[in-house]
Amino acid sequence: YRAFIWAEKPGTYLALLSEGCVSYAFMTGPDAYFASGSFIMDMLPYLEPVMKVPGAEVLKIPPLSGPEADTSTVLLRQSPVLVLYEDFDGYAEGDIPKGWEAEGNCGVSDGELHMRGNATCTISDIELPAFRLMMKMSFLGVYSSSARARIYFGQYNPENYYSIDIYVNKIALTGCTNGTEKTIYEEATYVSPGVPSFLTVEVLGLSVFVSMDTLHVIDVPLPSMPEGRLVLASEDCHLALDDVEVYQLFPEELSYENVSFMLSLSGLRYTPLTDMDPRAYDADTIIMTDGLYDSVAMLLRLVEKGSRLVVLNGLGLGAIAANLSISYTDEVVIVNGILVEGELREIPAFSVRGVSCGNTDVDVIAYFSSGEEPIIPYAFKKNVGSGEVLYLHVQDYFKKLLEPGGAKWKFFNGLEVLGSVIPGERGFGEQARFPDTVKGLVELEGDVELEMKSILSGEGAAFSAVDVDIEPGGPSVEDVDIRIIEIKGDVLMEAHLPSAKLGGQRGLPCAYTFVMAEEGGELVLKASRGGSIRVDIDGLGQFDIRDAVLKICSEKPMSFYASSLHVLANGRTSFENVWCHKDGAPIVLKGTSADVEGVVELLVRAADVHVLVLEELELKGDIRLRPEEPMSLFPLLHVRWGDLLLGYGNLMALTIAYSLIATWLIWKFLSERPYEEGRIDLRTP
């Protein structure tokens, strides 16, 4: 129960539901209170209500598979992609960057973009529902009290948009529907004319965050998801803009989270990894969201060598769609099914924007349908070398899931149909079991051996001021920086540490466990049977390591994140809180603090913020339970004794209680007097 209300990551929760073969959730008011920070509260709207009574409800949970530590299918959680940087240097006076569209008095001057009066400038042809805009701006002239700089986003047309409006005395978020503007939120601030300010606008689908210099100004939800272009504008002012950066963001609800649901509902076995992981692309099947990438050549090379690339357009059509010649059409229709090889699967009815493909080498393998009639392509497939690319048109379905109200559970369950076209190994749990769990830190001392599938440190897998040795035939250098660029094939990764601390983490998928080695240690990567390791050693360049061993050593503290972590420790192990079944220990441990002198072996299935969900846990040796410090109840209860004893509402009850106590005291006193007198008489000679 505690693991369920502590889990904050979707992957951890799916793993728990899968292991427990949970079919129903019984939720009461106290449950909701204690689980307020957990992912279950985000998941509740997606579950089918079965029964509801005052103060409680029962919700149905469909069969689910959960993410696993090591599979042949990898789901990538992606990092922001830089799609535009403009410093306005090298332009002639009055020019506009190539691809930008300007109206009014707008042009480059002295390495800045100047906008005077009422002017607009559309940034290239970028339409992003999730982005980060960073730029330097300053008011060089203010012509009226209503003067403002505007950043339009989601500008579907001139009458439908959102905008961030920057005045000299406030910043506001405005929404416009059918030509009618409405202020959603505003915050008082002060922008000094003539003084450059650094502005950051971050839009994550259904939320927006704005900061000016170091001040957080806006952090509010959006009523609907933005759709449209990004436009800079001035009204009754003279603006100067510089160093404009635009990043495409991959919010979890539009890329990682909904795709996780698709895979779990369809029973696929998968492992979630970040795209910074040097082993992220070493899989038979790679599942990712399309984006505005500079190049897709690396991905296509993987496919040519035999990988399967599954791409979803949760954020719209991107670079991979362009490579396949997939584009939008003007058609918008209502569909209610998926048609795959003549088999019809029903889904809830919704509106979908049409797509088409101009490449004859690309096949349509599934359609959105209305009844049994195929209407719009859903899944495209292209064979490339020894592999294949599968492209899924999920954008409008994902957006429908995020709309407020309605029977969301129907669309949630429909994700199983959308995911059924993805090939891979499938299976649901057949026997319910609750996994062993650990809350807080695990401290290991003695002989600590770690095995892991991959590793993250710094930007990717980078280590500073370490000793590096490549055997045989490679360099052996001290106090250098090294970055592991890529790991492929048969590569065994180990760590030998005198001590370590294990814990959860917040910013990465649940596959990664945080490892801190305060006394340093040694990382060993062994490449064999065609496996390879590509590294970059500062001052020496890049090395491709095959049939060799890479050792990274440090006597200084080091920390990293390990996926598919297996631990074998012989010495002293301390658990802050551990739950362990009897098959893993001589006694059942239920959330106790414990020290183990002996051998501890564990395999992490999912690492949450505060909880580790274990695939296995075995404790051998002397197990000692640490007593908790006794705690006074009175400070916890915060009893107001004056109100309790003298409160008008309590007088009647207290009068009866005092009368009973007084009667008991009198009876006690009288019953003891003869005994006292008799005792005196007996002692009298």
N, C-alpha and C positions, 0 to 999 in steps of 0.2 A: 504494500500500500504506500509506504513512504517513497519508494523509488518512483511510483507513478505520479505522486504529487510534487516530487522534486525535479523530475526530468523537464528540461527546458528546450531541448533540441528535437526537431521532428524525427530525426533518425533514431535517437534513443527511444522515443516513445513507440515508434514502429517496431523496434527490436523487442521491447517489453510486451507489446500486444501480440507479436508473433510467437514469442516463447510461451506466453501464458495461454495461447489459443483463446483469447478473450472474445466472447460473443456479445456480451451486454455490459453496459456501464450503468451503475446505480449511483446517481449523484444527488446529494443533499446539500442544504445550505452550508453546514459546516465543512463539507468536502470542498465546495466551491471556495470557501474562505481560505482554507489551508492550501488549496491548489492554485491560488490566484496568480502566482508567478510562473506556473508550469505550462507546458505546451498543450495540455489537455483542454485548457480553457479556450485556446485558439482552435482546437479541433472539434469542440462540441457542436458548433453550427453545422458541421459536415456529417453528423451522425443522425440516423433516423430515429425520431422520437417514437417510443412504443407505448409508454404509459406516463402520465403526469398527474401528480396529486400535490396538494399544497405542501411546499417545502422539499419536494423530491421529484425526480423523474428517472425513467429508465430509457436508455438509448441503445440502439442496436449497432454493433460493430461488425462490418463484413469481414470475411477471411482476409488476412494480410500476411505477407512475408515481410521480414525486416532486413535492413542492411546487415551484411556479414563482414567479418574481418578480412577475408581473402577470397575473392571470386574472380572469374574470367570476364566479368562485366563491370565496368567502372562508370559511375555517374560523376561528372565533373561539376564542381562548384567553381564558378569563374570569377576572375579578378576584373576590376575596372579596365576598360580599354580606352586609350587616348585616341579620340577620333578627330580632334582638331587642336592645333596650336597656332596662334597668330600674334606676332609681335609688331606687325605693321612696319617693319624695317624694309628698306629697298624699294619702296613704292614712290612713284612720282606724285607731286602735289595734286590732291584731289582724286587720286585713284581709289578703286575699291578692290579688295582681294578677289581673285578669280573664283567664280561660282557664287559670290555673294550678290544680293539684289538690294539696291538702294532706292529710296524715294525721298525727295526733299534735299535739303542742304546737308549732304553727308559725304565725307571723303577723308583720305589720309593726309595728315600734315605733321611734319617733324616727328615721324615715327609713332604717331598716335592716330586713332580714328576719331575724327571730330564730327559731332552732330549738332546742328544749330536749328533753333526754332522747333518746328514740328517735322521731324524726320524719322525714317525707319530704315533699318538695315537687317535683312534676313540672312542668317548665318547658313551659307551653303544650302544644301538640300537635306538637312538633318531632321528626321522625325523620330524622337525618342520618348517613350513613356517613362524612362528612368535615366537620369543623367546627373552629372555634376558640372556646373559652370563656375569657373573661377576667373576673375579679371580684376584689373585695377581701373578705377573710375574716379572722376572728379568733376564737380560743377565749376565751370569757368565763367558762367554767367547765369543769373536767375532773373527772368523777365516778368514774373507774376507770382502771386502767393500760391497759385495752384501748380506751379512748375514742378515737373517730376521727370525722372528717368524711369523707363518701363522695360521690363524684360518679359516678353510674351512667350509662353510655352503652351504646347498643346493647341496651337492656333489652327483649328480645323478649317475655319474660314473667318472672314473679318468680323462675324457676329458671334462666334463661339470660341472662347479661349480662357486661359488663366493668365494672370500677370503679377509680377512682383513690382510694386510701385514705390520708388524711392524719392521722398521729398527731403527738404532740408531739415524737417523737424519730426519725421516719422517714416516708417516703412510699412506698407500694407500688402496683403494678398487679396487680389480681386478675381472674381469669376464673372464671366459674361456668357449668358445663354440667350440666343436669339436676339442679340443686340441690347439686352438689358444687363447692365453691370451691377454687381453686388459685392460689397466689401465682406470678405470672409473673416479676416483677422487684421488687426493693425497694432503696431507697437510704437510708442514714442521713442524717438532717438534724435540725434543731432549730427548732421553731416556738414562739415565746415567747407564752404565754397573755396575753391582754389587749393584745397589740401587733398591729395590722392587717398582714397580708401580702397581696401581690398575686400571684395565681395565674393561670397561663396553661396551658390544656390544649389541645393541637392533635392532632386525629385525622385522618389522611390515608388512610382506607380500611384499609390493612394495616400502619400504623405509628402510634405515639403518641409525643408529645413533651410533657413537663411541665416547667415552670419555676416556681420560687418566688422572688419578688422578682427578683434578677439571677442566681440560681443555677440552672443547668440540672441537673435532677434525674433525669429519665427520658427516654431516647431509644431505643426498642426496637421491633422488629416485633411485629405481632399475629398470632396463629395463624389467625384467620379475620376476615372483614369484619364489623363491627358492624351489627346491624339492630335498631332499636328506639328507644325514647324516651330523653330526657335527664332525669335525676332528681338532685336534691340531697337529702342525708340527713345526719342526726346520729345518733350512737350513744354513749350515756353521756356526753354533753357538752352545753354551751350554745354555740351558734354564732351569730355575727352576720355577715351577708353584705350587700354593697352593690355598686353599679355593675356589674351583671351585663350582659355583652355576649356575644352569640352571633353568629358569622359562619358562613355556609355557604362551604366551600372547594371548589375544583374541581381535585382532584389530577389530574395528567396521565394516569395509567393508567386513570382512570375517565371522563375527558372528552376531553381533547385527544389523547392518544397513541393510544388504541384507535380513535378516529374517524379519525385520520390513516391508520392501517392500513386501515380500511374503504375510504377514498377511494382510496388507492394501489393496493390489490388489485383494485378495480373499475375502475382506469384513469382515474379522474377527474382533470382538470386543476384545481388549486386553489392558493390562496395563504393561508398562515396569518398572521393578524393578531391583535393584542390588542384587547380591547374598549375600551381607553382611546384607541385610535387615532381621530383625528377623521374618518378615511376608512373606518373599519371597516365601516360599514353602507352604503357606496356600492358595491353589487355587485348583480348580477342574482340570485345565489343566496347566502344567508347560512346557514351551518351552525353550530349552537350546542347547548349542553347546557341542558336545562330546570333551573330553580332557583326558589327562593322569592323571586321578585322582588316589589317593592311594586306595580309596575304593568307591564303589557305593552302599554299604549296606543301607545307610540312604535313598537314593533315592528309592531303591526297597521296603523299608518298607512303604514309602508313597504310592507307587503304590499298594501294598498289601491291604492297607486300603481304596482304592477306587480312588486314583488320576490317572490322565492320564499324562504320561511323553512322550513328543515329543522331540526327539533328532535329531540334524542335524550334519553331519560330514563336516562342512565348513572348518575345519582345518585338516581333515583326520580322520581315524578311531582311536578311543581312548578306554578308559576303559569300556564304556558301550557297544561298539561294541564287545569287547572281551568277556564281560559277555554273550552276545547273540550269540557268536560264529560266528560273521560276520568277514570276511577277504577278502583281495584283491585277485583277480586272475590275470593271465598274459594277459588277454584279453583286448584289446582296440578297440572299435568299434564306428562308427558314427551312431547317433540316431536322430530322428526328431519328436518324439511323446511320450506321456505318455498314457499307457493303464491301465485303472482302471475298474475292473468288466465288461470287454467287451466293455467299451466306450473309444474311441480313442480321445485324445486331442492333437493338433499339437503344437510343440515348434520349435524354430529355430534349424537347424542341428548343431551338435557339437560332438566332440570326448569324450567318457566317458570310464573310467577305470572300468573293471568288478569287481563285488563283489559277494560273495556267502555266504551261511549260513549253518553251520554244525549242527544246532540244530533243531530237528524235531518238537519242540514245537513252533517254530517261523514260521509264515506264511508270504508269499509274497503277498501283497495286491495291488501292482502297479508295472508296468514294464516300463523301457525305451523301446521304440519300433522303428523299422525301417518300416515305413508304418504301417501295421496292425500286424506285427510279433513281439511278445515280445522278447526282446534281453537280457537285463540286469535288475536285480531287482532294483527298485527305492525305494519302501517303504516296510519295514518289520513290522510285528506286533506280539507281544507276550502278552498273557493274564497272569497276575501275581496277584493272589488273586482276589480282587474285582476290580482291575484296569487293565491298559494295558500300554505297552511300544510301541511307534511308532518310528521307526528309518528311517530317510530319507537320501538318498545318493545324496547330493547336491554339493559335493566338486568341481567337474569339471565344473559344471554350474556356480558356484560363481566365479571360476577363469576366466571363459570365459567373465563374466561381467566386469572384471577388465582389460582385455587386451585392449591396445590402438587401436583406429581406429574401423572401421566396424560400422554396424548398431546396436549400443548398445540398442536402444529403443526396438528392436525386442526381445532381451533377457530380457530386463526389463519387458516388457509386458508378456513374457512367465513365469515370476515368479508367475503370477496368477494361471497358470496350476499346477505348483509345489505345491503351497499352498492349492490347492483345496482338497487335501487328508486329511488335518488337520481338525478334527471335531471341532465344536464350534458354538457359536451364531454369525450370520452374518447379515450385513445390511449396506447399503450406505445411506448417507444423501439425503433426498428428497427435502428439501427446503433450498435454499441458504441463509445463514446469515453470517454476519461478527461479530465475537465475540468481546466483550469489551476487551480492553487491557490496560496494565499499563507498562510504561517504567520507569526504575529507582526504587527508594525505595518507599515503602508505610510505613509511620510512624503512629502508632496507640498509643493513650494515653487515659487512663480511665479504663473502664471495658472491657478487651479484652478476649474473649472466642474463643478457637481454637478446632476444631475437626479434626482428621486425621485418616487415615487407618494404617499408620505405621510411624516409626521415625528412623532417623539415627543420630549418634553422635559419633565421634571418630572412633574406630575400631568396626563397627557395630552400636550398640546402647548403649554406655557407658557414664556414668556421674561420675565425681569425686567430692569428698568433698561435698556431698549432704546429706540431712536428708531423711530417708526412713521409711515408715510406711506401714505395711500390716495388713488390717483389714478384718474380725475379726481373732483373734487367732495368728497373726504373730508377728514377732519382730518389735520393733520401735527403730531405732538407728539413731544417729547423726554423721555427718561428716565422711561418709563412701563412698567407691567407689562401684558402682553397674553397672552390665552389663545385658541388656535384651537379652537373648539367643534366645528365640523363642516365637512367638505369634500365637495361632491357634484358629479358631472358633470365637465364639461370644465374642469379646473383644472390648469395647468402649474406645477410647483413646481421652482424652481431655487435654487442657492446660488452666490454669487460670493465666493471666498475668496483671500486672499494666500498662505495655507498651510493645510494640514490634515493630520491623522493619522487613518488608518482602521484599524479593528481589529474583532475579534469581540466577543461579549458573552455573558453567562451567563443572565440572567433573562428573556429575551424569546424569542418564536419566531424561527426561523432566517431569517425575511424581513428582519430589521433588522440593519443595520451601524452600528457605533458610529463617530461622526464627532466629532473634537475640533478646533476652530479656535482656536488659542491667540492669534492676532492679530485675532480677531473677523472680521466680514465682513457680508455682506448676503444675506438670504433674500428671494426674490421669488416671489409667488404670483399668477398671472394667470388670472382667471376670464373665460371667454368662451363663446359659443354655449349659453347656458342654465346654465353652471356657476355654482356659488355657494360662498362662503366665509362662515361665521358666526364672528365673533370677539367677545371681550369685552375692552375696553380699560379699565384701572383708572381710575375717575373720569369716564369718558365713557359707559360702558354698552356695549350690544351693537350690532353692525353686521352687516347682511347685504350682502355685497359681490358684485355681479353686473356683468359687462362692465367690470371695473376691475382695478387692480393693487394688491396689498398688498405693501409693502416693510417689512422688519424689519431694522434696522441696529444694529450694535454695534461699538465699538472694543475692547471688553473680551473676554476669552476666553469662548467659548461652546461648548457641546457638545450633541449630540442624536443620536437614532437614526433612520436613514433606511431606508425599505423600497424595494425595487426600485431600488437605487442604481446610477446610471450616472455614471462619472467621466471627464472629459476634462481633462488637465493638461498644460501646456506650461511646462517649466522643469526642475527637478531632482526626481527621484523616487527614493526609497530603499526597497528591499524588504529586510526582515529575512531572509526565506527565500521564494523563489519557484520554482514549477514552471511552465514555459511551453513549449508545443509550438513547433515550427519555423515553423508558419504564423502565429504571433503575434510572432515575433522573428527576427532574423537567425541566431541560434543557439538550440539547445535548452538550456533552463535546468532543472537538476535539483536543486532544493532549495538553491540557492546564495544568498548575500547579494549584492545587485546594486544599483548606482546607474545611473540612466538620465538622461542630459542630452538632452532633446528632448520628444517628445510621447508620453504614455501614455494609453491608453483602456482602461477595464475596466467590466464589468457584473457585479454580484454576484448569484449565484443563491441562495446560502445562507451565512449567517454563523454559525459555531459559536463555541465559547469561545475557541479559539486559531487556528482555520482559517477562511479565506474561500474558498468554492468559487465559481469564476467562470464565468459564461456565456460571456464572451469576454475576451481580453486581447491588447492590441496594443502593442508597444514600438517606437518609431521614434526613432532618434538614436544617440548614443554610449552603448554599454552597457559598464559596467566591473564586473568581478567583484571583490568585496572578499575578500582572503585572510583566512582565519581564523587566530587566534593559535595558534602551535605549542604543543602540550601534552605535558608529560612523562608517560611511561607509568607510571613507578614509583609516583607517588602514587595513580594509578587502580588499579593492581594490588594495592597494599598487600602487597607481598611480605615475608614473615617470613623473613629470610635465615637466622637461627639455626636455625629448624625445618627450613628447606630443606636447609641444608648439614650439619646434625648429626643430623637426625631418623633414628630407627632404621629406619623403613620405606624410607628413601632411601639407606641406606649402600651396599647392593649396587650400585645403579645409579650412585651417585656414585663408588664405587671403580673401576668400569670406565671411567667418564668421565675420572676423574683419571689413570688409567693411560694412556689414549689421549693425553690432553693432555701428560702427562709424556714419553711416547715421542716425540710430535711436537716438543716443545721441545728434547729432546736431539738429535734428528735435525737440527733447524734449526740448532742451535748448531754441531754438527760439520761440517755442510755449508758453513758460512760461514767456518770457520777457515782452510782453504787459500786462499781468496780473499783474506782479510785478509793472510796471510803473503806471498802472491804480490804483493800490492799494495805491501807494504813493500819486497820485493826489487826491484821495478821502479823504485822511487824512489831506490834506492841507487846512487851513482855508481860 
